[in-house]
Amino acid sequence: MIRIHPFTALRPSFEDAPEVSSDPYDVISTSEARERAAGKPNSFLHVVRSEIDLPKQTDSYASKVYERASDNLQSMIAEGVLQRESKPSLYLYRQIREGVAQVGVVACVETEQYRSGEIRKHEKTRPDKEDDRTRHLLATASHAEPVFLCFRDALQDDGATICSMMETDLQSSPLFDFVAPDGVQHTGWCVADPARYVSMFGQLNRLYIADGHHRSAGAERAAIASKQADSTCGNEKEYSRFLAVVFPHDQLRILPYNRVVADLHGLSEDEFLDRLRAAGSLERAKAGTPENPGQVLVFVAGKWWLLTFLESSIDRNDPIASLDVALLQDRVLAPILGIGDPRTDSRIAFVGGVRGCEELEKRASDQGVAFSMHATSADELLAVADADEIMPPKSTWFEPKLRSGLFVHEFERVDGAKA
């Protein structure tokens, strides 16, 4: 039984939302954040990338960075840039990219259900990144950026679905509606009947993390630290919950996460192509994205090739081994190019599918090779999570990204709570 909770949101006004909203902390560098926030004192980058307000040589993980994030958030509240709602509620958040829409429910979910596996994950997290998110949460006493979750919608006893209920609430007046610099339209609404959403989500037995594993892990750690330091602790405390936007899984748009390897591991072009032919069928092709699972487009020495793995050699019942990123790793990257651990090997780089084939060609134009992947599907992702497995690294690239600063969830600040 999934438990979602209304929350008392901090959010910008309709007029201020375009300027306040920002890219999430983990998709842009400090230098990019500094450039995008220049001349924009109300940008939420001053909270999620607060090092931009400190000298350039400042360590991004220094204590003063987290302190500045807290100060900046409190200033935005004091100045009315972020306004606190009068009562807890739930919200809808719609994104439209290139004519394709996805609509999610903005709510708080429980760290206990993350811990129990009712909120399922599919990625490993890095301790240093967990530390960073935990410190940011405890310093600001807020979940400043939501986690991207998804769910399998289901027909309720009364014949309704969560999606059909959302469609009704989309007819009300929006809280914000703007187009971001990347061309994505962002619109938000307050729902009319939060209790009905709570009831309908209570009929589900799982949610899934699509994007935001480090935020989720950080939220759990911040909750544990707060509870340990709180003499009045209880499961109803706001620190025991974290902010999320929960989308129907069939609305997700997952782009491929492409690969570039710096060299051919001592092979000549002809030797490399011969090794590929031994791994599957190989034919000349044009730049693009493979049409079908089990295929990879390969760019080497100025030419594109389509590599197709023999379908009968793929175990479609294995949720990990059947993934295209796993097939490439197991049959090409490791045995042919010597990439044993893609998490740590400096010879391999990962390029989000949003950047296109031109970026791949540019990066592999010297002595390297690039691979344009078929996108992992939402069903494949959920199958891995259901099997309690971990996806290979860099398997999915979600677009569009959730904007930060449109909804903020505050929780209790507990003296002595430490990351």
N, C-alpha and C positions, 0 to 999 in steps of 0.2 A: 504494500500500500504506500504509494508515494504521497508525501506531505509537502505541499507548497504553502507559503505564508505571505499574506499581504505585508507591506512595509511602509513606513513613513518616509517617503522619498525626498531627497534633495534633488532639485532639478532647475534648469534655467527656464526663463519665460519663453514664450513663442518667439518673441523678437530677438532674444539673446542666444537662442539655441545654436544657430549657425556658427556664431563666433566662439561660443564656449566649447562646442563639441570638437573632439580631436581624434587623431589616429591613436590606437592603443599603444601602450608603452613598448611592446615587443616587436613591432613591425618597422620601426624607424630608429635610426641611430641618434645619439645625442646631438651631433652636428646638424642632422636633418631636423630634429625637434627645435633646436635653437633658431634655425632659419625659418621654420614654419610659424613659430610663435613670435617672431620679431614684429614689434608694433602691435601686438595683440595681447594686451594685459589680461584679458578675460579668457584666453585659451586654456583649456584644461590640461594642456601640456605642462603648465606651471605646477600641476599637482603630480601627474604621472611621470614626468621627466624633469623634476625640480632642479636637477643639476644644471639646467640651462640658466638658472638665476644665480649661479655661483661662478667663481673664476674658472676659466677653461681647463686648468690643470687639475681641478678637483676630481678625486676618485669618485666614480658613480655610486660606490657602495659605502662611502664615508657616512658617519652618523649624521653629519650636518645636512646631508642630502635628504634624509628621511625627516629630519626636523623641519627643513624648509618646506617639504611637501605638506606637512601638517599646518605650518604657518600660512602657506598659500591657500590651503583649503579653508581655513578659518577666516581669512581675509575675504574670500569670495562669498562666504556666508554672511559676514558682517556687512559687506557692501551691497548685498542683495542680488549679486550675480547668480548665486544659487539660492533658491527659496525652498523652505521646508514646508511640505504639505501639512494640512491640518489633521489628517487622519490616515491610518494605514490603508493602502489600496493595492490593486494589481493593475498592470498596464499591458498594452499591446505595442509592439515595435515592428514596423514593416520596413523592409529594404527592397528597393527596386533597382536592379542592375541590368542594363541592356534589355529592358522590357520584361525581365523575369523577376517575380516577386517572391519573398519569403516573409511570413508573419509569425512572430513568436510572442509568448507570454512572458512578461517581466515579473519576476517573483523572487522570493527568497526560498532556498532549499536548505536542508539540514546537513551539517557536517557529519552527523551520526549516520545518515543514509549513505554518504560518500564512504565512510569508514566500513560500513557493513556490506558494501557492494551493490546496494540498490541503485545507487548512482554509479554507473560502470565506467571504467577507464580503459584505454587501449594503448597508452604510451607510458614509457618510463620517464621519471622526472629526475632532474639533476639537483643534488643537495644545495649547490651554490645558488641556483635560481629559486629554489624553495626558500632559502634563507632570505633572499632579496624580497620576495613577495610577503613573507611573514613580517619582516621588519617594517615594510611599507604599511601593511595593514595595522600593526600595533601602534605605529607612530601616528597615523592619521585617524585611528579608531573608526575606520570606514572601509567598506568595499567600494573602491572608487571605479572599478571596471568589472562588468559582469562576465561570468563564464558562459560560454556558448554550449548549451545542452540541446539534446533532441529527444523525441519520444515517438513511439509507434502509436498513431491514433487508432481508436477502436470505437465501434458502435456501442453506445450506452444502452441501458435498459429501456429508456424512453425513445430510442431511435436517433438520438442526437450524437454528434461527435464534437470534440473540442474545436476542430476546424470550423464546423458550422456555427458554433457559438461565437467564435472570433469574427466571422463574417458579419454577424449582427452588430457587434460593437464597433466595427470599422465604419459604420454609418454615422457615428457621432462626430462632434467637432474635434479636430486634432489638437494635441498639446504642443506639437511642433511639426513642421513640414518644410524641408529644405533640401537642396541638392548640394552635396559635398563637392570639393574640388575635383575628385576623381569621377564625377558624373553619377554617383549613386544617390538616389533619393531616399531620405530618411523621414519617417512619419511615426508619431506616437499618439496613443489614445489612453484614457483612463477607462477601465472596464466598468460596466453598470452594476454587475452583481458578482463581486469577488467570491462570495460563498459558493456559488455554483461552479466556478473554476476549481476551487479547493476540492469540492465533492467529486468532480469529474476526474481530476488528476488522482484522487484517492482510489479510483478504479484501476489505475495502472500499477504494475509491480516493478517497473524499471524506468530510469532515465539514463541517458548516455552522454558522456562528455564528447563533444565534437572538437572543440578548441578551447584551451585554457586549463590544461592539466596542472601547470605550475601555480596558477591562481587558486585552483581547487585544493591542491596540497598545502599551499600557504594558508588558506582559510582554515583548514583542519588544524594545522599547527598553531595558528593564532587562537583558535577556539580552545585547544588543549591548554595553552599557556595561560589564557585568561581564566579558565575554569580552575586551574591549579592555584592561581593567585587570588581567587575570589572566594571569600568566606561565605558568601550568600549565593553560590553558584546554583544553577538550575538549567534544565533543558529549554526553558522558555526565554532565556537570555538571548538578546540579539546577536551576541558574538558566537552563538552556537549555530548560526545560519550564515549563508553567503548568497550574494546576488547572482542571478542567472537570467538569461533569456532562453526560453525553451521553445524550440521550433519542431514542427512535424518533420520526421526524418526524410519524407519523400519530397520536401521542398528544398532540401539542402543542395547547394551547388558546390561540388567538389572539383577543383581543378587538379591537374597532374602536378606532381613534384618531380621535376626533371633532374637529370644527373649530367655532370661534366667531369671527365677524368683528364688529368693534366698531360698524360702521355700514354703510349701504347705498350708500356711495360717491356720495352726492348724489342718489340715486334715491328717488322716492316708493315706497310699498309696491306700488301698482298697476303702476308702471313696472318695478319689480324682478320682479314675478310675470310680467309680459309677456315680459321677457327670458328668464326660466326656461322659459316655454312655447316659446320659439324654440329652446331647447337640447334639449328633449325633451318627453315628455308629462307633464302636471302635474295632480294630482288631490288633493282633500282627504284627510287621513289622520289616524291616531291616533299618539300618541307610541310610540316603540319602536325597533327595529332593522330595516332593510330585509330582506326575506326573500330577495332574489336579488341576485347581482352585477349591476352596471349600474344600480342604484337608489340614491337618496339621499333621506333624510327631511330636510325643511327646516322650521325653526321661525322664523317671522317674524310680528311684530305679534300675538302670542298664539295663532297657529294653526299647525298642522302640515300640511305638504304632502308628497306623494310625487312625486319627480322621477325619471322613468325615461328613460334614454338609449336611443335607437334601436339595437337590437342590430346591425342591418346596418351601422351607422356605426362599430362597434368592431372593431378588428383584433385578434382573439384570438391571433394568432400573434406579436404584439409583447408581450413579457413586462412591459414598463414601461407603454406607452400604454394597455394594456387594464386596468390596475389602477383600481379605483374612485377611489382618492385622486388618480390622475393624470387621470382623466376629469373629476373635480370641479375640479381645478386648471386644466386646459386649457380647460374649457368654461364654467366659472362664476366661479371665484375670480379668474382673471386678466382675462378679457374683460369681465366684468360688474362685479366688485367691485374691480378694480384691484390685486389682490394679485400683484405680479410675482414676488417671491422670498419664499416662506413661511418661509424660514430667518431672514430679517432684518426682515421687515415687522412693525412693532409693532402693527398693527391686527388681526392674527390671533393666536388662542390655540388651544392643543391640549388636549383633555380626554380622558383615558383612559376607555375604555368601561366600566370597572368602576364609574364614578361615576354612570352612568345618565342618563336624559333630564331628570330634575328639575334636575340641575346645568346642563345645557344651557339649559333654560328660564330659570333664574335668571341666567345670564351674558348671555343675549340679551334680557332682559326690557325693556331701555330702548330703544335705537335700533338694536340689533344683529340679527344673524341667526346661527342655529346649524345645523349639519349633522350628522346622525346617520348614520354610515357602516355599510356592510356590511363585515364583518371580512375582511381579507386572509387567504387560506388558506395553509397550510403549503406546498402544492404551488406556489402562486404565488411564495412567497418563495424556494423552492429553484430555481425556473425563472429568476428574476432573478439569483441567485448563479451558477447554471450558465452564464448568458450573460455573466458578468463585468460585469454592470450594477450600478447603485446604485439602491436603492429611493428613491422620493420621501421627503422628511422626514416623520417621525411617521406611518409607515404601519402599524405593528404595536404592539400593547400585549399583552405576555405576562402571563398570570396562571395559576397563582400564581407569585410571585417566589421565587427560591432564598433560603433563610435563610442568614445569615452566621454563622460561628463554629462550625458543626457539623463542618467539615473544614478544616484549615489545612495548607498545604504549605510547608515550610521549604526555603530554598536557601542556598547558600554566600554569606557576606558577603565582598565583595571591597573592600579598601581602594582608594580612588581612583575607584571606579565612581560616575559622576555622571549625573544625568538630562540 
